[in-house]
Amino acid sequence: MRRLIGVITLCLLSFPALCQSTSKYQVATIIEVKAHQAAGDSASDATSYDVSAKVGDTIYVVLYTPALGEVPQKYAAGREMLVLVGKNTITYNDLLGRSLQVPIQSQRPAAEPKPSK
């Protein structure tokens, strides 16, 4: 009887772990990288970038600020990376495997090219 209660308890404790949703990383293609122009900022050194990335049927524009000493060219247009799209942020892993988040500035549907006649 004790063994049966132990097995039932173990099954009930493991049930919530099976019900949790798993995060779904998707492939993002970087479309464009532009220097971010802050309002009223006339400095020529851009420390932040507006990065446009296509994920599925949506194009997201995020604000990317590189860490001190990091070379931003690795996020050049045409590159692909795995991202996790959240409500207000996009999460990605850098080259060292650290998980980083960037804020979503805007999003729009990706325009499908119209077939020519």
CNS distance restraints for C-alpha pairs under 8 A (distance, minus, plus):
assign (resid   1 and name CA) (resid   5 and name CA) 6.37 0.50 0.50
assign (resid   2 and name CA) (resid   6 and name CA) 6.23 0.50 0.50
assign (resid   3 and name CA) (resid   7 and name CA) 6.26 0.50 0.50
assign (resid   4 and name CA) (resid   8 and name CA) 6.23 0.50 0.50
assign (resid   5 and name CA) (resid   9 and name CA) 6.03 0.50 0.50
assign (resid   6 and name CA) (resid  10 and name CA) 6.12 0.50 0.50
assign (resid   7 and name CA) (resid  11 and name CA) 6.23 0.50 0.50
assign (resid   8 and name CA) (resid  12 and name CA) 6.20 0.50 0.50
assign (resid   9 and name CA) (resid  13 and name CA) 6.12 0.50 0.50
assign (resid  10 and name CA) (resid  14 and name CA) 6.27 0.50 0.50
assign (resid  11 and name CA) (resid  15 and name CA) 6.24 0.50 0.50
assign (resid  12 and name CA) (resid  16 and name CA) 7.79 0.50 0.50
assign (resid  14 and name CA) (resid  18 and name CA) 6.85 0.50 0.50
assign (resid  15 and name CA) (resid  19 and name CA) 6.61 0.50 0.50
assign (resid  16 and name CA) (resid  20 and name CA) 6.53 0.50 0.50
assign (resid  23 and name CA) (resid  84 and name CA) 7.30 0.50 0.50
assign (resid  24 and name CA) (resid  84 and name CA) 6.36 0.50 0.50
assign (resid  25 and name CA) (resid  82 and name CA) 5.89 0.50 0.50
assign (resid  25 and name CA) (resid  83 and name CA) 5.22 0.50 0.50
assign (resid  25 and name CA) (resid  84 and name CA) 4.64 0.50 0.50
assign (resid  25 and name CA) (resid  85 and name CA) 7.63 0.50 0.50
assign (resid  26 and name CA) (resid  55 and name CA) 6.90 0.50 0.50
assign (resid  26 and name CA) (resid  56 and name CA) 7.85 0.50 0.50
assign (resid  26 and name CA) (resid  82 and name CA) 5.37 0.50 0.50
assign (resid  26 and name CA) (resid  83 and name CA) 5.40 0.50 0.50
assign (resid  26 and name CA) (resid  84 and name CA) 6.32 0.50 0.50
assign (resid  27 and name CA) (resid  55 and name CA) 6.33 0.50 0.50
assign (resid  27 and name CA) (resid  56 and name CA) 7.80 0.50 0.50
assign (resid  27 and name CA) (resid  80 and name CA) 6.50 0.50 0.50
assign (resid  27 and name CA) (resid  81 and name CA) 5.65 0.50 0.50
assign (resid  27 and name CA) (resid  82 and name CA) 4.64 0.50 0.50
assign (resid  27 and name CA) (resid  83 and name CA) 6.28 0.50 0.50
assign (resid  28 and name CA) (resid  53 and name CA) 5.91 0.50 0.50
assign (resid  28 and name CA) (resid  54 and name CA) 5.42 0.50 0.50
assign (resid  28 and name CA) (resid  55 and name CA) 4.66 0.50 0.50
assign (resid  28 and name CA) (resid  56 and name CA) 7.60 0.50 0.50
assign (resid  28 and name CA) (resid  80 and name CA) 5.49 0.50 0.50
assign (resid  28 and name CA) (resid  81 and name CA) 5.41 0.50 0.50
assign (resid  28 and name CA) (resid  82 and name CA) 6.01 0.50 0.50
assign (resid  28 and name CA) (resid  83 and name CA) 6.36 0.50 0.50
assign (resid  29 and name CA) (resid  53 and name CA) 5.35 0.50 0.50
assign (resid  29 and name CA) (resid  54 and name CA) 5.20 0.50 0.50
assign (resid  29 and name CA) (resid  55 and name CA) 6.77 0.50 0.50
assign (resid  29 and name CA) (resid  77 and name CA) 7.75 0.50 0.50
assign (resid  29 and name CA) (resid  78 and name CA) 6.08 0.50 0.50
assign (resid  29 and name CA) (resid  79 and name CA) 5.78 0.50 0.50
assign (resid  29 and name CA) (resid  80 and name CA) 4.49 0.50 0.50
assign (resid  29 and name CA) (resid  81 and name CA) 6.72 0.50 0.50
assign (resid  30 and name CA) (resid  51 and name CA) 7.10 0.50 0.50
assign (resid  30 and name CA) (resid  52 and name CA) 5.93 0.50 0.50
assign (resid  30 and name CA) (resid  53 and name CA) 4.24 0.50 0.50
assign (resid  30 and name CA) (resid  54 and name CA) 6.42 0.50 0.50
assign (resid  30 and name CA) (resid  75 and name CA) 7.29 0.50 0.50
assign (resid  30 and name CA) (resid  76 and name CA) 6.93 0.50 0.50
assign (resid  30 and name CA) (resid  77 and name CA) 4.94 0.50 0.50
assign (resid  30 and name CA) (resid  78 and name CA) 5.34 0.50 0.50
assign (resid  30 and name CA) (resid  79 and name CA) 5.56 0.50 0.50
assign (resid  30 and name CA) (resid  80 and name CA) 6.29 0.50 0.50
assign (resid  31 and name CA) (resid  51 and name CA) 7.62 0.50 0.50
assign (resid  31 and name CA) (resid  52 and name CA) 5.39 0.50 0.50
assign (resid  31 and name CA) (resid  53 and name CA) 5.33 0.50 0.50
assign (resid  31 and name CA) (resid  54 and name CA) 6.75 0.50 0.50
assign (resid  31 and name CA) (resid  77 and name CA) 4.96 0.50 0.50
assign (resid  31 and name CA) (resid  78 and name CA) 5.95 0.50 0.50
assign (resid  32 and name CA) (resid  51 and name CA) 5.83 0.50 0.50
assign (resid  32 and name CA) (resid  52 and name CA) 5.08 0.50 0.50
assign (resid  32 and name CA) (resid  53 and name CA) 7.19 0.50 0.50
assign (resid  32 and name CA) (resid  76 and name CA) 7.43 0.50 0.50
assign (resid  32 and name CA) (resid  77 and name CA) 5.17 0.50 0.50
assign (resid  33 and name CA) (resid  49 and name CA) 6.47 0.50 0.50
assign (resid  33 and name CA) (resid  50 and name CA) 5.81 0.50 0.50
assign (resid  33 and name CA) (resid  51 and name CA) 4.58 0.50 0.50
assign (resid  33 and name CA) (resid  52 and name CA) 6.43 0.50 0.50
assign (resid  33 and name CA) (resid  75 and name CA) 7.75 0.50 0.50
assign (resid  33 and name CA) (resid  76 and name CA) 6.67 0.50 0.50
assign (resid  33 and name CA) (resid  77 and name CA) 6.51 0.50 0.50
assign (resid  34 and name CA) (resid  49 and name CA) 5.50 0.50 0.50
assign (resid  34 and name CA) (resid  50 and name CA) 5.19 0.50 0.50
assign (resid  34 and name CA) (resid  51 and name CA) 6.51 0.50 0.50
assign (resid  35 and name CA) (resid  46 and name CA) 5.67 0.50 0.50
assign (resid  35 and name CA) (resid  47 and name CA) 7.73 0.50 0.50
assign (resid  35 and name CA) (resid  48 and name CA) 6.26 0.50 0.50
assign (resid  35 and name CA) (resid  49 and name CA) 4.49 0.50 0.50
assign (resid  35 and name CA) (resid  50 and name CA) 6.11 0.50 0.50
assign (resid  36 and name CA) (resid  46 and name CA) 6.59 0.50 0.50
assign (resid  36 and name CA) (resid  47 and name CA) 7.70 0.50 0.50
assign (resid  36 and name CA) (resid  48 and name CA) 5.33 0.50 0.50
assign (resid  36 and name CA) (resid  49 and name CA) 4.61 0.50 0.50
assign (resid  36 and name CA) (resid  50 and name CA) 5.35 0.50 0.50
assign (resid  36 and name CA) (resid  63 and name CA) 7.65 0.50 0.50
assign (resid  37 and name CA) (resid  41 and name CA) 6.77 0.50 0.50
assign (resid  37 and name CA) (resid  46 and name CA) 7.67 0.50 0.50
assign (resid  47 and name CA) (resid  65 and name CA) 6.21 0.50 0.50
assign (resid  47 and name CA) (resid  66 and name CA) 7.16 0.50 0.50
assign (resid  48 and name CA) (resid  63 and name CA) 6.70 0.50 0.50
assign (resid  48 and name CA) (resid  64 and name CA) 5.58 0.50 0.50
assign (resid  48 and name CA) (resid  65 and name CA) 4.39 0.50 0.50
assign (resid  48 and name CA) (resid  66 and name CA) 6.91 0.50 0.50
assign (resid  49 and name CA) (resid  63 and name CA) 5.78 0.50 0.50
assign (resid  49 and name CA) (resid  64 and name CA) 5.10 0.50 0.50
assign (resid  49 and name CA) (resid  65 and name CA) 6.33 0.50 0.50
assign (resid  50 and name CA) (resid  61 and name CA) 6.30 0.50 0.50
assign (resid  50 and name CA) (resid  62 and name CA) 5.73 0.50 0.50
assign (resid  50 and name CA) (resid  63 and name CA) 4.95 0.50 0.50
assign (resid  50 and name CA) (resid  64 and name CA) 6.29 0.50 0.50
assign (resid  51 and name CA) (resid  61 and name CA) 5.48 0.50 0.50
assign (resid  51 and name CA) (resid  62 and name CA) 5.34 0.50 0.50
assign (resid  51 and name CA) (resid  63 and name CA) 6.41 0.50 0.50
assign (resid  51 and name CA) (resid  64 and name CA) 6.67 0.50 0.50
assign (resid  52 and name CA) (resid  59 and name CA) 6.55 0.50 0.50
assign (resid  52 and name CA) (resid  60 and name CA) 5.58 0.50 0.50
assign (resid  52 and name CA) (resid  61 and name CA) 4.38 0.50 0.50
assign (resid  52 and name CA) (resid  62 and name CA) 6.54 0.50 0.50
assign (resid  53 and name CA) (resid  59 and name CA) 5.53 0.50 0.50
assign (resid  53 and name CA) (resid  60 and name CA) 5.33 0.50 0.50
assign (resid  53 and name CA) (resid  61 and name CA) 6.46 0.50 0.50
assign (resid  54 and name CA) (resid  58 and name CA) 5.73 0.50 0.50
assign (resid  54 and name CA) (resid  59 and name CA) 4.30 0.50 0.50
assign (resid  54 and name CA) (resid  60 and name CA) 6.30 0.50 0.50
assign (resid  54 and name CA) (resid 110 and name CA) 7.38 0.50 0.50
assign (resid  55 and name CA) (resid  59 and name CA) 6.20 0.50 0.50
assign (resid  55 and name CA) (resid  60 and name CA) 7.42 0.50 0.50
assign (resid  57 and name CA) (resid 109 and name CA) 5.95 0.50 0.50
assign (resid  57 and name CA) (resid 110 and name CA) 5.25 0.50 0.50
assign (resid  58 and name CA) (resid 107 and name CA) 6.76 0.50 0.50
assign (resid  58 and name CA) (resid 108 and name CA) 5.74 0.50 0.50
assign (resid  58 and name CA) (resid 109 and name CA) 4.42 0.50 0.50
assign (resid  58 and name CA) (resid 110 and name CA) 4.99 0.50 0.50
assign (resid  59 and name CA) (resid 107 and name CA) 5.59 0.50 0.50
assign (resid  59 and name CA) (resid 108 and name CA) 5.38 0.50 0.50
assign (resid  59 and name CA) (resid 109 and name CA) 5.97 0.50 0.50
assign (resid  59 and name CA) (resid 110 and name CA) 5.64 0.50 0.50
assign (resid  60 and name CA) (resid 104 and name CA) 6.74 0.50 0.50
assign (resid  60 and name CA) (resid 105 and name CA) 7.56 0.50 0.50
assign (resid  60 and name CA) (resid 106 and name CA) 5.93 0.50 0.50
assign (resid  60 and name CA) (resid 107 and name CA) 4.40 0.50 0.50
assign (resid  60 and name CA) (resid 108 and name CA) 6.68 0.50 0.50
assign (resid  61 and name CA) (resid 104 and name CA) 6.00 0.50 0.50
assign (resid  61 and name CA) (resid 105 and name CA) 5.44 0.50 0.50
assign (resid  61 and name CA) (resid 106 and name CA) 5.23 0.50 0.50
assign (resid  61 and name CA) (resid 107 and name CA) 6.13 0.50 0.50
assign (resid  62 and name CA) (resid  90 and name CA) 7.83 0.50 0.50
assign (resid  62 and name CA) (resid 102 and name CA) 6.26 0.50 0.50
assign (resid  62 and name CA) (resid 103 and name CA) 5.60 0.50 0.50
assign (resid  62 and name CA) (resid 104 and name CA) 4.45 0.50 0.50
assign (resid  62 and name CA) (resid 105 and name CA) 5.14 0.50 0.50
assign (resid  62 and name CA) (resid 106 and name CA) 7.13 0.50 0.50
assign (resid  63 and name CA) (resid 102 and name CA) 6.15 0.50 0.50
assign (resid  63 and name CA) (resid 103 and name CA) 5.87 0.50 0.50
assign (resid  63 and name CA) (resid 104 and name CA) 6.73 0.50 0.50
assign (resid  63 and name CA) (resid 105 and name CA) 6.52 0.50 0.50
assign (resid  64 and name CA) (resid 102 and name CA) 6.08 0.50 0.50
assign (resid  64 and name CA) (resid 103 and name CA) 7.88 0.50 0.50
assign (resid  66 and name CA) (resid  70 and name CA) 5.81 0.50 0.50
assign (resid  66 and name CA) (resid  71 and name CA) 7.40 0.50 0.50
assign (resid  66 and name CA) (resid  72 and name CA) 6.42 0.50 0.50
assign (resid  72 and name CA) (resid  76 and name CA) 7.71 0.50 0.50
assign (resid  75 and name CA) (resid  79 and name CA) 6.70 0.50 0.50
assign (resid  81 and name CA) (resid  92 and name CA) 7.68 0.50 0.50
assign (resid  82 and name CA) (resid  92 and name CA) 6.32 0.50 0.50
assign (resid  82 and name CA) (resid  93 and name CA) 7.62 0.50 0.50
assign (resid  83 and name CA) (resid  90 and name CA) 6.46 0.50 0.50
assign (resid  83 and name CA) (resid  91 and name CA) 5.54 0.50 0.50
assign (resid  83 and name CA) (resid  92 and name CA) 4.72 0.50 0.50
assign (resid  83 and name CA) (resid  93 and name CA) 7.70 0.50 0.50
assign (resid  84 and name CA) (resid  90 and name CA) 5.65 0.50 0.50
assign (resid  84 and name CA) (resid  91 and name CA) 5.00 0.50 0.50
assign (resid  84 and name CA) (resid  92 and name CA) 6.48 0.50 0.50
assign (resid  85 and name CA) (resid  89 and name CA) 6.46 0.50 0.50
assign (resid  85 and name CA) (resid  90 and name CA) 4.63 0.50 0.50
assign (resid  85 and name CA) (resid  91 and name CA) 6.49 0.50 0.50
assign (resid  86 and name CA) (resid  90 and name CA) 5.70 0.50 0.50
assign (resid  86 and name CA) (resid  91 and name CA) 7.54 0.50 0.50
assign (resid  88 and name CA) (resid 103 and name CA) 6.08 0.50 0.50
assign (resid  88 and name CA) (resid 104 and name CA) 5.54 0.50 0.50
assign (resid  89 and name CA) (resid 101 and name CA) 6.16 0.50 0.50
assign (resid  89 and name CA) (resid 102 and name CA) 5.51 0.50 0.50
assign (resid  89 and name CA) (resid 103 and name CA) 4.45 0.50 0.50
assign (resid  89 and name CA) (resid 104 and name CA) 5.16 0.50 0.50
assign (resid  90 and name CA) (resid 101 and name CA) 5.53 0.50 0.50
assign (resid  90 and name CA) (resid 102 and name CA) 5.45 0.50 0.50
assign (resid  90 and name CA) (resid 103 and name CA) 6.50 0.50 0.50
assign (resid  90 and name CA) (resid 104 and name CA) 6.70 0.50 0.50
assign (resid  91 and name CA) (resid  99 and name CA) 6.66 0.50 0.50
assign (resid  91 and name CA) (resid 100 and name CA) 5.53 0.50 0.50
assign (resid  91 and name CA) (resid 101 and name CA) 4.33 0.50 0.50
assign (resid  91 and name CA) (resid 102 and name CA) 6.54 0.50 0.50
assign (resid  92 and name CA) (resid  99 and name CA) 5.68 0.50 0.50
assign (resid  92 and name CA) (resid 100 and name CA) 5.47 0.50 0.50
assign (resid  92 and name CA) (resid 101 and name CA) 6.45 0.50 0.50
assign (resid  93 and name CA) (resid  97 and name CA) 5.20 0.50 0.50
assign (resid  93 and name CA) (resid  98 and name CA) 5.23 0.50 0.50
assign (resid  93 and name CA) (resid  99 and name CA) 4.45 0.50 0.50
assign (resid  93 and name CA) (resid 100 and name CA) 5.95 0.50 0.50
assign (resid  94 and name CA) (resid  98 and name CA) 5.48 0.50 0.50
assign (resid  94 and name CA) (resid  99 and name CA) 6.65 0.50 0.50
assign (resid  94 and name CA) (resid 100 and name CA) 7.10 0.50 0.50
